[in-house]
Amino acid sequence: MTPRLSGRTAVAACALALALTGGAVVAGGHGGDGPDPAPTAVAPAAPSQRQLTTGGIDRAVRTLQAHLRAQPKDFGAWATLGTAYVEQARTLGDPSRYPQAQRALARSLELRPDGNDAALAGRAALAAARHDFHGALRDARRALAMNPYSQRALSTRIDALVELGRYEDAARAADQADARRPGLPVFTRLSYVRELRGDVAGARRVLKQALATASAPADEAYVATALGQLDWRQGDFTAALRGCRRALRADSGYVPALECRARARAGRDDTAGAIRDLRGVVARYPLPGPLVALGELYEARGDLRAAREQYGLVSAWVSLARANGVDVDLDTALAAADHGDRGAALRAARAEWARRHTVHTADALAWALHANGQDAKALRYARFATRTGFRDASFFYHRGVVARGAERREWLDKALRLNPVFSPLGSASARSLLRGAS
């Protein structure tokens, strides 16, 4: 059944909604409609795209808004503002920025419909953020036809190909991007493409090289966190904590590093520290992943009321994301299969699979089928999810659960050997199933 919001959870959900919509008003100046067109005496210089990726995103947005109040026909600044809103939505977990981004990018293209590769690259990034990966690929290609060296378009093209399950094409796109515009955005994508194909050593090598070149604190935090996350997925909690600490030394408020540290702390049996970190994460970054992780930590220690509150907030976030044009079927399927409406989970997973055949959508569909008592069908998709060599303990666990006999024992054992604390609830379940299978 869909989690029912308790009174306390409903208050939290309302606070979440106010934080998201209220933030849109602040960022947009007047109800989130973008900069006020009234002129000012002096037009501050518009920040560059580089400034949007090296920290100070909120300051950059304010500067752009002030600039555009004085120079409302600056199509380049409108494109940069639209891209900034996309980045703001990512860093804040706030989908209400997406309509603002759409309006700013549309204004840029209205002012300069031809040769405006920056606006097209921004629109591609927006489509990817909303999980419209076909649209993202189309606009990234259009931007690259105008400017083959656009780092944002090169990066978004990789993202779109990955999320469409076209891994060989993504690998070629990553190599091409590395040849044209090497840099941190490309390096991290190149690393992930290699990890998806089972080359963990290659993925780690790329990230370490990228970390050695990071100069700005925001860049160091970004790459150190990516390295920590990679180490966590491989079950090396000590290395993961080391990467997270480096990231947080560079930027003490970097939320992805806090989430990474929480998961690594859970792996080291520091449940109190993990909960403390995740509470800080969801207060600022209320996405399904950390909400479910926090809920499962509460559930594992027997605090079912607190767990239900976190699961209820997932539904609140999903509603807000849908209202702002985000396709959330994958998020819905994964969260609801374990903690919500199982029928809805299966419908969402099937809808996502109809759009794209990735290892992640295959895993989500397998797990939703299992939640609905269809393990024979689920096994086909669980095998698809593990076919590329991608080493994710939750994928291994899901395959082990839906399989039988020797295949079950093999994959449950693989999951626990790779990451013995991949999930507070899943890890305990895997051990229990292995004991029953022996």
One Martini backbone bead per residue (centre of mass of N, CA, C, O) as a GRO file, in nm:
protein
  438
    1MET     BB    1   0.100   0.033   0.014
    2THR     BB    2   0.067   0.351   0.042
    3PRO     BB    3   0.203   0.574   0.226
    4ARG     BB    4   0.094   0.725   0.513
    5LEU     BB    5   0.062   1.038   0.639
    6SER     BB    6   0.143   1.173   0.906
    7GLY     BB    7   0.129   1.453   1.077
    8ARG     BB    8   0.437   1.496   1.080
    9THR     BB    9   0.484   1.433   0.779
   10ALA     BB   10   0.297   1.648   0.661
   11VAL     BB   11   0.457   1.885   0.768
   12ALA     BB   12   0.719   1.812   0.619
   13ALA     BB   13   0.595   1.823   0.336
   14CYS     BB   14   0.517   2.121   0.349
   15ALA     BB   15   0.801   2.226   0.397
   16LEU     BB   16   0.912   2.120   0.134
   17ALA     BB   17   0.724   2.277  -0.056
   18LEU     BB   18   0.802   2.560   0.049
   19ALA     BB   19   1.101   2.542  -0.013
   20LEU     BB   20   1.071   2.504  -0.317
   21THR     BB   21   0.875   2.739  -0.395
   22GLY     BB   22   1.019   2.962  -0.239
   23GLY     BB   23   1.289   2.941  -0.391
   24ALA     BB   24   1.174   3.030  -0.663
   25VAL     BB   25   1.114   3.321  -0.586
   26VAL     BB   26   1.396   3.409  -0.516
   27ALA     BB   27   1.533   3.333  -0.790
   28GLY     BB   28   1.312   3.494  -0.980
   29GLY     BB   29   1.177   3.748  -0.797
   30HIS     BB   30   0.866   3.674  -0.943
   31GLY     BB   31   0.743   3.375  -0.897
   32GLY     BB   32   0.965   3.242  -1.104
   33ASP     BB   33   0.986   3.435  -1.391
   34GLY     BB   34   1.234   3.587  -1.345
   35PRO     BB   35   1.360   3.866  -1.425
   36ASP     BB   36   1.328   4.187  -1.382
   37PRO     BB   37   1.297   4.428  -1.645
   38ALA     BB   38   1.391   4.642  -1.477
   39PRO     BB   39   1.612   4.878  -1.468
   40THR     BB   40   1.947   4.952  -1.400
   41ALA     BB   41   2.226   5.136  -1.365
   42VAL     BB   42   2.400   4.865  -1.337
   43ALA     BB   43   2.560   4.601  -1.518
   44PRO     BB   44   2.652   4.317  -1.440
   45ALA     BB   45   2.843   4.073  -1.509
   46ALA     BB   46   2.820   3.784  -1.657
   47PRO     BB   47   2.862   3.475  -1.589
   48SER     BB   48   3.022   3.203  -1.653
   49GLN     BB   49   3.018   2.870  -1.707
   50ARG     BB   50   3.254   2.810  -1.514
   51GLN     BB   51   3.119   2.933  -1.254
   52LEU     BB   52   2.893   2.704  -1.242
   53THR     BB   53   3.133   2.468  -1.170
   54THR     BB   54   3.286   2.642  -0.905
   55GLY     BB   55   3.065   2.761  -0.755
   56GLY     BB   56   2.830   2.994  -0.663
   57ILE     BB   57   2.536   2.960  -0.787
   58ASP     BB   58   2.361   3.170  -0.642
   59ARG     BB   59   2.534   3.414  -0.715
   60ALA     BB   60   2.512   3.378  -1.021
   61VAL     BB   61   2.209   3.415  -1.041
   62ARG     BB   62   2.195   3.702  -0.926
   63THR     BB   63   2.379   3.830  -1.137
   64LEU     BB   64   2.206   3.759  -1.384
   65GLN     BB   65   1.950   3.905  -1.300
   66ALA     BB   66   2.077   4.188  -1.287
   67HIS     BB   67   2.177   4.195  -1.578
   68LEU     BB   68   1.886   4.145  -1.715
   69ARG     BB   69   1.753   4.404  -1.615
   70ALA     BB   70   1.953   4.577  -1.805
   71GLN     BB   71   1.986   4.317  -2.032
   72PRO     BB   72   1.720   4.160  -2.181
   73LYS     BB   73   1.885   4.084  -2.477
   74ASP     BB   74   2.083   3.869  -2.354
   75PHE     BB   75   2.110   3.559  -2.475
   76GLY     BB   76   2.354   3.444  -2.320
   77ALA     BB   77   2.248   3.498  -2.031
   78TRP     BB   78   1.994   3.326  -2.059
   79ALA     BB   79   2.142   3.061  -2.105
   80THR     BB   80   2.302   3.067  -1.838
   81LEU     BB   81   2.057   3.080  -1.651
   82GLY     BB   82   1.925   2.817  -1.734
   83THR     BB   83   2.169   2.642  -1.651
   84ALA     BB   84   2.172   2.735  -1.355
   85TYR     BB   85   1.900   2.615  -1.277
   86VAL     BB   86   1.979   2.325  -1.327
   87GLU     BB   87   2.210   2.323  -1.118
   88GLN     BB   88   2.036   2.405  -0.877
   89ALA     BB   89   1.850   2.160  -0.881
   90ARG     BB   90   2.076   1.955  -0.830
   91THR     BB   91   2.200   2.077  -0.559
   92LEU     BB   92   1.894   2.096  -0.412
   93GLY     BB   93   1.661   1.905  -0.508
   94ASP     BB   94   1.492   2.125  -0.711
   95PRO     BB   95   1.236   2.110  -0.952
   96SER     BB   96   1.134   2.419  -0.966
   97ARG     BB   97   1.367   2.516  -1.168
   98TYR     BB   98   1.282   2.407  -1.449
   99PRO     BB   99   1.078   2.619  -1.554
  100GLN     BB  100   1.284   2.846  -1.544
  101ALA     BB  101   1.480   2.726  -1.745
  102GLN     BB  102   1.287   2.708  -1.982
  103ARG     BB  103   1.231   3.013  -2.008
  104ALA     BB  104   1.522   3.111  -2.045
  105LEU     BB  105   1.590   2.939  -2.299
  106ALA     BB  106   1.356   3.042  -2.474
  107ARG     BB  107   1.449   3.337  -2.473
  108SER     BB  108   1.719   3.294  -2.610
  109LEU     BB  109   1.593   3.164  -2.876
  110GLU     BB  110   1.421   3.409  -2.946
  111LEU     BB  111   1.665   3.611  -2.979
  112ARG     BB  112   1.848   3.338  -3.090
  113PRO     BB  113   1.769   3.091  -3.313
  114ASP     BB  114   2.059   3.108  -3.440
  115GLY     BB  115   2.360   2.982  -3.323
  116ASN     BB  116   2.259   2.868  -3.018
  117ASP     BB  117   2.438   2.649  -2.845
  118ALA     BB  118   2.398   2.718  -2.544
  119ALA     BB  119   2.089   2.675  -2.534
  120LEU     BB  120   2.091   2.383  -2.638
  121ALA     BB  121   2.270   2.272  -2.412
  122GLY     BB  122   2.078   2.356  -2.186
  123ARG     BB  123   1.832   2.196  -2.291
  124ALA     BB  124   1.969   1.922  -2.268
  125ALA     BB  125   2.016   1.933  -1.961
  126LEU     BB  126   1.718   1.958  -1.889
  127ALA     BB  127   1.619   1.695  -2.016
  128ALA     BB  128   1.799   1.512  -1.843
  129ALA     BB  129   1.686   1.606  -1.566
  130ARG     BB  130   1.387   1.502  -1.670
  131HIS     BB  131   1.436   1.225  -1.834
  132ASP     BB  132   1.478   1.327  -2.145
  133PHE     BB  133   1.695   1.158  -2.344
  134HIS     BB  134   1.612   1.209  -2.632
  135GLY     BB  135   1.610   1.519  -2.614
  136ALA     BB  136   1.901   1.549  -2.518
  137LEU     BB  137   2.037   1.425  -2.766
  138ARG     BB  138   1.924   1.613  -2.979
  139ASP     BB  139   2.037   1.888  -2.858
  140ALA     BB  140   2.332   1.808  -2.839
  141ARG     BB  141   2.371   1.762  -3.143
  142ARG     BB  142   2.293   2.048  -3.231
  143ALA     BB  143   2.516   2.193  -3.073
  144LEU     BB  144   2.760   2.034  -3.207
  145ALA     BB  145   2.708   2.133  -3.497
  146MET     BB  146   2.803   2.428  -3.404
  147ASN     BB  147   2.983   2.311  -3.138
  148PRO     BB  148   3.218   2.062  -3.096
  149TYR     BB  149   3.336   2.204  -2.798
  150SER     BB  150   3.100   2.161  -2.613
  151GLN     BB  151   3.102   2.050  -2.297
  152ARG     BB  152   2.803   2.022  -2.229
  153ALA     BB  153   2.719   1.861  -2.481
  154LEU     BB  154   2.919   1.631  -2.450
  155SER     BB  155   2.818   1.541  -2.170
  156THR     BB  156   2.514   1.499  -2.236
  157ARG     BB  157   2.553   1.284  -2.448
  158ILE     BB  158   2.659   1.074  -2.257
  159ASP     BB  159   2.424   1.064  -2.061
  160ALA     BB  160   2.206   0.980  -2.267
  161LEU     BB  161   2.336   0.715  -2.362
  162VAL     BB  162   2.343   0.580  -2.090
  163GLU     BB  163   2.023   0.618  -2.027
  164LEU     BB  164   1.963   0.436  -2.301
  165GLY     BB  165   2.181   0.188  -2.310
  166ARG     BB  166   2.432   0.305  -2.500
  167TYR     BB  167   2.739   0.212  -2.420
  168GLU     BB  168   2.915   0.216  -2.672
  169ASP     BB  169   2.841   0.504  -2.756
  170ALA     BB  170   2.933   0.634  -2.489
  171ALA     BB  171   3.230   0.557  -2.513
  172ARG     BB  172   3.282   0.715  -2.774
  173ALA     BB  173   3.189   0.991  -2.666
  174ALA     BB  174   3.399   1.006  -2.437
  175ASP     BB  175   3.651   0.996  -2.615
  176GLN     BB  176   3.579   1.246  -2.782
  177ALA     BB  177   3.561   1.445  -2.544
  178ASP     BB  178   3.855   1.400  -2.447
  179ALA     BB  179   3.981   1.509  -2.715
  180ARG     BB  180   3.837   1.796  -2.715
  181ARG     BB  181   3.740   1.836  -2.374
  182PRO     BB  182   3.923   1.814  -2.134
  183GLY     BB  183   3.786   1.736  -1.806
  184LEU     BB  184   3.594   1.688  -1.537
  185PRO     BB  185   3.319   1.625  -1.674
  186VAL     BB  186   3.450   1.402  -1.855
  187PHE     BB  187   3.604   1.222  -1.655
  188THR     BB  188   3.358   1.123  -1.487
  189ARG     BB  189   3.218   0.988  -1.731
  190LEU     BB  190   3.441   0.801  -1.816
  191SER     BB  191   3.442   0.644  -1.553
  192TYR     BB  192   3.145   0.540  -1.561
  193VAL     BB  193   3.160   0.385  -1.824
  194ARG     BB  194   3.370   0.186  -1.719
  195GLU     BB  195   3.209   0.076  -1.480
  196LEU     BB  196   2.965  -0.035  -1.644
  197ARG     BB  197   3.188  -0.242  -1.792
  198GLY     BB  198   3.381  -0.342  -1.529
  199ASP     BB  199   3.613  -0.103  -1.503
  200VAL     BB  200   3.728  -0.015  -1.208
  201ALA     BB  201   4.026   0.056  -1.243
  202GLY     BB  202   3.979   0.266  -1.468
  203ALA     BB  203   3.790   0.449  -1.311
  204ARG     BB  204   3.988   0.517  -1.080
  205ARG     BB  205   4.217   0.634  -1.251
  206VAL     BB  206   4.061   0.876  -1.365
  207LEU     BB  207   3.987   1.006  -1.090
  208LYS     BB  208   4.277   1.048  -0.988
  209GLN     BB  209   4.363   1.231  -1.217
  210ALA     BB  210   4.146   1.445  -1.169
  211LEU     BB  211   4.225   1.514  -0.874
  212ALA     BB  212   4.515   1.617  -0.948
  213THR     BB  213   4.375   1.870  -1.125
  214ALA     BB  214   4.230   1.994  -0.898
  215SER     BB  215   4.178   2.334  -0.774
  216ALA     BB  216   3.908   2.384  -0.694
  217PRO     BB  217   3.711   2.306  -0.432
  218ALA     BB  218   3.463   2.202  -0.593
  219ASP     BB  219   3.623   2.001  -0.767
  220GLU     BB  220   3.740   1.832  -0.537
  221ALA     BB  221   3.470   1.746  -0.415
  222TYR     BB  222   3.351   1.606  -0.663
  223VAL     BB  223   3.578   1.390  -0.712
  224ALA     BB  224   3.611   1.272  -0.427
  225THR     BB  225   3.322   1.167  -0.419
  226ALA     BB  226   3.331   0.979  -0.663
  227LEU     BB  227   3.550   0.802  -0.534
  228GLY     BB  228   3.392   0.725  -0.278
  229GLN     BB  229   3.155   0.589  -0.425
  230LEU     BB  230   3.318   0.373  -0.563
  231ASP     BB  231   3.429   0.245  -0.304
  232TRP     BB  232   3.157   0.174  -0.180
  233ARG     BB  233   3.059  -0.021  -0.407
  234GLN     BB  234   3.328  -0.207  -0.326
  235GLY     BB  235   3.341  -0.209   0.006
  236ASP     BB  236   3.544   0.045   0.076
  237PHE     BB  237   3.505   0.229   0.355
  238THR     BB  238   3.774   0.363   0.412
  239ALA     BB  239   3.812   0.497   0.134
  240ALA     BB  240   3.545   0.647   0.132
  241LEU     BB  241   3.602   0.824   0.379
  242ARG     BB  242   3.849   0.961   0.261
  243GLY     BB  243   3.704   1.099   0.024
  244CYS     BB  244   3.493   1.255   0.192
  245ARG     BB  245   3.689   1.419   0.364
  246ARG     BB  246   3.818   1.569   0.133
  247ALA     BB  247   3.562   1.701   0.029
  248LEU     BB  248   3.490   1.848   0.308
  249ARG     BB  249   3.747   2.019   0.317
  250ALA     BB  250   3.676   2.176   0.056
  251ASP     BB  251   3.345   2.128   0.126
  252SER     BB  252   3.145   2.127   0.404
  253GLY     BB  253   2.849   2.141   0.223
  254TYR     BB  254   2.868   1.879   0.055
  255VAL     BB  255   2.617   1.663   0.007
  256PRO     BB  256   2.727   1.406  -0.140
  257ALA     BB  257   2.946   1.361   0.081
  258LEU     BB  258   2.752   1.310   0.315
  259GLU     BB  259   2.618   1.062   0.192
  260CYS     BB  260   2.871   0.894   0.158
  261ARG     BB  261   2.949   0.896   0.459
  262ALA     BB  262   2.697   0.757   0.563
  263ARG     BB  263   2.736   0.486   0.412
  264ALA     BB  264   3.017   0.428   0.531
  265ARG     BB  265   2.932   0.430   0.827
  266ALA     BB  266   2.737   0.196   0.806
  267GLY     BB  267   2.963  -0.006   0.718
  268ARG     BB  268   3.107   0.064   1.020
  269ASP     BB  269   2.864   0.070   1.241
  270ASP     BB  270   2.773   0.391   1.229
  271THR     BB  271   2.460   0.469   1.272
  272ALA     BB  272   2.449   0.747   1.405
  273GLY     BB  273   2.626   0.891   1.194
  274ALA     BB  274   2.451   0.822   0.948
  275ILE     BB  275   2.192   0.960   1.043
  276ARG     BB  276   2.306   1.240   1.081
  277ASP     BB  277   2.388   1.284   0.787
  278LEU     BB  278   2.109   1.221   0.649
  279ARG     BB  279   1.953   1.446   0.784
  280GLY     BB  280   2.119   1.668   0.646
  281VAL     BB  281   2.054   1.589   0.358
  282VAL     BB  282   1.730   1.593   0.356
  283ALA     BB  283   1.708   1.894   0.441
  284ARG     BB  284   1.851   1.976   0.140
  285TYR     BB  285   1.812   1.671  -0.025
  286PRO     BB  286   1.497   1.538  -0.105
  287LEU     BB  287   1.562   1.240  -0.211
  288PRO     BB  288   1.493   0.913  -0.247
  289GLY     BB  289   1.759   0.782  -0.168
  290PRO     BB  290   1.812   0.917   0.118
  291LEU     BB  291   1.531   0.861   0.233
  292VAL     BB  292   1.548   0.552   0.223
  293ALA     BB  293   1.810   0.516   0.379
  294LEU     BB  294   1.702   0.640   0.640
  295GLY     BB  295   1.459   0.459   0.678
  296GLU     BB  296   1.625   0.190   0.698
  297LEU     BB  297   1.782   0.265   0.949
  298TYR     BB  298   1.540   0.291   1.130
  299GLU     BB  299   1.421   0.007   1.079
  300ALA     BB  300   1.671  -0.160   1.174
  301ARG     BB  301   1.629  -0.023   1.481
  302GLY     BB  302   1.287  -0.007   1.515
  303ASP     BB  303   1.189   0.281   1.383
  304LEU     BB  304   0.900   0.293   1.215
  305ARG     BB  305   0.796   0.581   1.224
  306ALA     BB  306   1.045   0.720   1.101
  307ALA     BB  307   1.046   0.555   0.843
  308ARG     BB  308   0.764   0.637   0.731
  309GLU     BB  309   0.832   0.936   0.700
  310GLN     BB  310   1.040   0.901   0.474
  311TYR     BB  311   0.861   0.747   0.273
  312GLY     BB  312   0.649   0.975   0.251
  313LEU     BB  313   0.849   1.190   0.122
  314VAL     BB  314   0.878   1.057  -0.146
  315SER     BB  315   0.594   1.123  -0.246
  316ALA     BB  316   0.630   1.429  -0.233
  317TRP     BB  317   0.861   1.450  -0.437
  318VAL     BB  318   0.723   1.315  -0.677
  319SER     BB  319   0.499   1.525  -0.707
  320LEU     BB  320   0.685   1.769  -0.756
  321ALA     BB  321   0.837   1.660  -0.999
  322ARG     BB  322   0.594   1.616  -1.186
  323ALA     BB  323   0.500   1.919  -1.178
  324ASN     BB  324   0.810   1.980  -1.318
  325GLY     BB  325   0.862   1.751  -1.558
  326VAL     BB  326   0.943   1.477  -1.420
  327ASP     BB  327   1.063   1.158  -1.469
  328VAL     BB  328   0.982   0.909  -1.195
  329ASP     BB  329   0.965   0.597  -1.245
  330LEU     BB  330   1.227   0.485  -1.124
  331ASP     BB  331   1.192   0.597  -0.838
  332THR     BB  332   0.916   0.467  -0.787
  333ALA     BB  333   0.988   0.170  -0.824
  334LEU     BB  334   1.207   0.141  -0.603
  335ALA     BB  335   1.047   0.250  -0.357
  336ALA     BB  336   0.766   0.092  -0.385
  337ALA     BB  337   0.855  -0.206  -0.379
  338ASP     BB  338   0.936  -0.174  -0.059
  339HIS     BB  339   0.748   0.115   0.042
  340GLY     BB  340   0.467   0.061  -0.128
  341ASP     BB  341   0.309   0.038  -0.428
  342ARG     BB  342   0.345  -0.241  -0.613
  343GLY     BB  343   0.175  -0.181  -0.862
  344ALA     BB  344   0.305   0.095  -0.922
  345ALA     BB  345   0.589  -0.011  -0.956
  346LEU     BB  346   0.532  -0.184  -1.208
  347ARG     BB  347   0.423   0.036  -1.392
  348ALA     BB  348   0.675   0.214  -1.383
  349ALA     BB  349   0.885   0.005  -1.482
  350ARG     BB  350   0.749  -0.052  -1.756
  351ALA     BB  351   0.759   0.238  -1.862
  352GLU     BB  352   1.068   0.265  -1.851
  353TRP     BB  353   1.137   0.019  -2.034
  354ALA     BB  354   0.993   0.136  -2.289
  355ARG     BB  355   1.217   0.375  -2.311
  356ARG     BB  356   1.462   0.203  -2.158
  357HIS     BB  357   1.766  -0.016  -2.174
  358THR     BB  358   1.891  -0.057  -1.871
  359VAL     BB  359   2.030  -0.176  -1.589
  360HIS     BB  360   1.842  -0.010  -1.399
  361THR     BB  361   1.566  -0.082  -1.527
  362ALA     BB  362   1.598  -0.385  -1.503
  363ASP     BB  363   1.622  -0.395  -1.197
  364ALA     BB  364   1.352  -0.255  -1.132
  365LEU     BB  365   1.172  -0.463  -1.278
  366ALA     BB  366   1.259  -0.711  -1.124
  367TRP     BB  367   1.171  -0.605  -0.840
  368ALA     BB  368   0.873  -0.551  -0.909
  369LEU     BB  369   0.805  -0.839  -0.987
  370HIS     BB  370   0.875  -0.964  -0.717
  371ALA     BB  371   0.671  -0.791  -0.546
  372ASN     BB  372   0.440  -0.948  -0.747
  373GLY     BB  373   0.520  -1.264  -0.776
  374GLN     BB  374   0.740  -1.266  -1.054
  375ASP     BB  375   1.023  -1.434  -1.071
  376ALA     BB  376   1.049  -1.558  -1.353
  377LYS     BB  377   1.046  -1.281  -1.496
  378ALA     BB  378   1.264  -1.133  -1.327
  379LEU     BB  379   1.522  -1.291  -1.410
  380ARG     BB  380   1.565  -1.174  -1.689
  381TYR     BB  381   1.628  -0.880  -1.581
  382ALA     BB  382   1.852  -0.948  -1.380
  383ARG     BB  383   2.046  -1.052  -1.598
  384PHE     BB  384   2.060  -0.790  -1.757
  385ALA     BB  385   2.176  -0.610  -1.520
  386THR     BB  386   2.455  -0.813  -1.517
  387ARG     BB  387   2.591  -0.813  -1.819
  388THR     BB  388   2.831  -0.576  -1.817
  389GLY     BB  389   2.986  -0.581  -1.510
  390PHE     BB  390   2.842  -0.429  -1.309
  391ARG     BB  391   2.921  -0.338  -0.963
  392ASP     BB  392   2.626  -0.415  -0.779
  393ALA     BB  393   2.492  -0.540  -0.495
  394SER     BB  394   2.187  -0.499  -0.550
  395PHE     BB  395   2.180  -0.656  -0.811
  396PHE     BB  396   2.280  -0.923  -0.694
  397TYR     BB  397   2.056  -0.955  -0.487
  398HIS     BB  398   1.814  -0.960  -0.679
  399ARG     BB  399   1.906  -1.209  -0.833
  400GLY     BB  400   1.916  -1.401  -0.591
  401VAL     BB  401   1.616  -1.382  -0.506
  402VAL     BB  402   1.488  -1.480  -0.797
  403ALA     BB  403   1.643  -1.719  -0.773
  404ARG     BB  404   1.775  -2.058  -0.776
  405GLY     BB  405   1.983  -2.230  -0.607
  406ALA     BB  406   2.295  -2.178  -0.719
  407GLU     BB  407   2.231  -1.893  -0.822
  408ARG     BB  408   2.148  -1.774  -0.556
  409ARG     BB  409   2.408  -1.820  -0.395
  410GLU     BB  410   2.602  -1.673  -0.582
  411TRP     BB  411   2.464  -1.376  -0.569
  412LEU     BB  412   2.453  -1.335  -0.267
  413ASP     BB  413   2.756  -1.368  -0.222
  414LYS     BB  414   2.846  -1.141  -0.408
  415ALA     BB  415   2.710  -0.910  -0.260
  416LEU     BB  416   2.862  -0.951   0.021
  417ARG     BB  417   3.154  -0.940  -0.090
  418LEU     BB  418   3.138  -0.657  -0.212
  419ASN     BB  419   2.889  -0.547   0.000
  420PRO     BB  420   2.795  -0.602   0.329
  421VAL     BB  421   2.644  -0.285   0.332
  422PHE     BB  422   2.432  -0.196   0.093
  423SER     BB  423   2.192  -0.257   0.306
  424PRO     BB  424   2.025  -0.267   0.596
  425LEU     BB  425   1.812  -0.485   0.481
  426GLY     BB  426   1.940  -0.651   0.245
  427SER     BB  427   2.180  -0.778   0.394
  428ALA     BB  428   2.011  -0.939   0.598
  429SER     BB  429   1.851  -1.098   0.388
  430ALA     BB  430   2.088  -1.239   0.248
  431ARG     BB  431   2.183  -1.399   0.496
  432SER     BB  432   1.920  -1.550   0.545
  433LEU     BB  433   1.905  -1.691   0.265
  434LEU     BB  434   2.174  -1.841   0.289
  435ARG     BB  435   2.103  -2.010   0.534
  436GLY     BB  436   1.857  -2.151   0.389
  437ALA     BB  437   2.044  -2.266   0.139
  438SER     BB  438   2.251  -2.456   0.322
   0.00000   0.00000   0.00000
